[in-house]
């Protein structure tokens, strides 16, 4: 059993993916609270907007490790989500701070359902990725 750069990249990916799963769960829960009326839109945006850039940066760092360790299949699996993150951040509403969610338009029923669906899809992707990264780590440690 050898410890190489691929194993290190998968370990970093497992730890980072655990944080990304937390972000996705928080995303789903807060939008559900907004949908049911437990939170107001301003508090919602103040809670979610500071987490947008750390989520995106963490996802890019994980994939940078895959790139330098030549784990191209893992990188290929993550490229669509990276492209979506870049597109989503480039088309965000104009605000004074960084983030994606505007308190004035977040209560629109169509937008709210899209944001909640986005959270569920990201949660599913990060959960599947977690198990794939676990497999990749074990495989790279054995070979």
URQUI-V469890 format. One record per residue. RES is the residue in one letter. SS is DSSP state (@ for helix, = for strand, . for the rest). PHI is phi in degrees with one decimal (999 if undefined). D_FIRST is the distance of its C-alpha to the first C-alpha in Angstrom with 1 decimal. Layout:
BEGIN
RES_SS_PHI_D_FIRST, RES_SS_PHI_D_FIRST
END
This chain:
BEGIN
X_._999_0.0, X_._-118.8_3.8, X_._-101.8_6.9, X_._-124.0_9.6, X_@_-66.0_13.1, X_@_-65.3_12.8, X_@_-64.3_10.6, X_@_-63.0_13.2, X_@_-65.4_15.9, X_@_-71.2_15.1, X_@_-65.8_15.0, X_@_-61.8_18.3, X_@_-65.6_19.6, X_@_-63.6_19.0, X_@_-65.6_20.9, X_@_-64.4_23.5, X_@_-67.8_24.0, X_@_-62.6_24.8, X_@_-67.0_27.5, X_@_-65.1_28.7, X_@_-63.9_29.0, X_@_-60.2_31.1, X_@_-60.3_33.3, X_@_-67.3_33.9, X_@_-64.4_34.8, X_@_-62.0_37.1, X_@_-59.8_38.6, X_@_-64.4_39.4, X_@_-65.2_40.9, X_@_-68.3_43.1, X_@_-71.1_44.5, X_@_-67.2_45.2, X_@_-63.5_47.0, X_@_-67.7_49.0, X_@_-65.4_49.9, X_@_-87.8_51.2, X_._93.8_53.1, X_._-78.7_51.3, X_._-126.7_50.6, X_._-92.9_52.7, X_@_-62.9_51.6, X_@_-68.8_51.7, X_@_-63.6_49.3, X_@_-58.9_47.1, X_@_-68.7_46.8, X_@_-66.3_46.5, X_@_-83.4_43.4, X_@_-89.2_41.7, X_@_-60.9_42.6, X_@_-68.1_40.6, X_@_-91.9_37.4, X_@_-67.8_37.7, X_@_-64.6_36.6, X_@_-59.8_33.6, X_@_-63.0_32.4, X_@_-66.4_32.9, X_@_-66.0_31.3, X_@_-62.0_28.2, X_@_-65.7_27.8, X_@_-69.8_28.3, X_@_-63.6_25.8, X_@_-57.5_23.1, X_@_-73.9_24.0, X_@_-64.6_24.3, X_@_-64.0_20.6, X_@_-65.4_20.0, X_@_-66.8_22.4, X_@_-75.1_20.9, X_._-95.9_17.4, X_._60.8_19.1, X_._-97.8_18.4, X_@_-70.7_21.9, X_@_-67.3_22.1, X_@_-63.9_21.3, X_@_-65.0_23.9, X_@_-62.0_26.3, X_@_-66.4_26.3, X_@_-94.1_27.3, X_@_-58.6_29.9, X_@_-61.6_32.8, X_@_-71.0_32.4, X_@_-63.7_32.3, X_@_-62.5_35.4, X_@_-65.5_37.0, X_@_-61.8_36.3, X_@_-64.1_37.9, X_@_-60.7_40.8, X_@_-65.0_41.4, X_@_-73.3_41.4, X_@_-70.8_43.7, X_._-106.0_46.1, X_._-75.6_46.2, X_._-67.7_49.7, X_._-73.5_51.3, X_._-139.6_50.9, X_._-78.1_51.1, X_._-117.1_47.5, X_._-76.1_44.2, X_._145.3_43.3, X_._-112.1_44.1, X_._-109.0_46.4, X_._-101.0_50.1, X_._-62.4_52.0, X_._-77.8_55.1, X_._-115.8_53.6, X_._-72.6_50.7, X_._-84.7_53.1, X_._-61.5_53.9, X_@_-60.7_53.0, X_@_-66.0_51.6, X_@_-62.9_49.3, X_@_-61.8_48.3, X_@_-68.9_47.2, X_@_-66.7_45.2, X_@_-63.7_43.5, X_@_-69.4_42.6, X_@_-63.4_41.4, X_@_-60.2_39.3, X_@_-63.6_37.7, X_@_-66.4_36.9, X_@_-66.8_35.4, X_@_-64.0_33.2, X_@_-61.6_32.1, X_@_-63.3_31.2, X_@_-63.1_29.3, X_@_-67.1_27.3, X_@_-67.0_26.5, X_@_-63.5_25.4, X_@_-63.9_23.4, X_@_-58.2_21.7, X_@_-70.3_20.4, X_@_-66.9_19.5, X_@_-65.4_17.5, X_@_-63.1_15.7, X_@_-61.8_14.9, X_@_-63.3_13.9, X_@_-65.1_11.5, X_@_-63.5_9.8, X_@_-64.1_10.1, X_@_-73.3_8.8, X_@_-76.2_5.5, X_@_-77.4_5.3, X_._-82.9_7.1
END
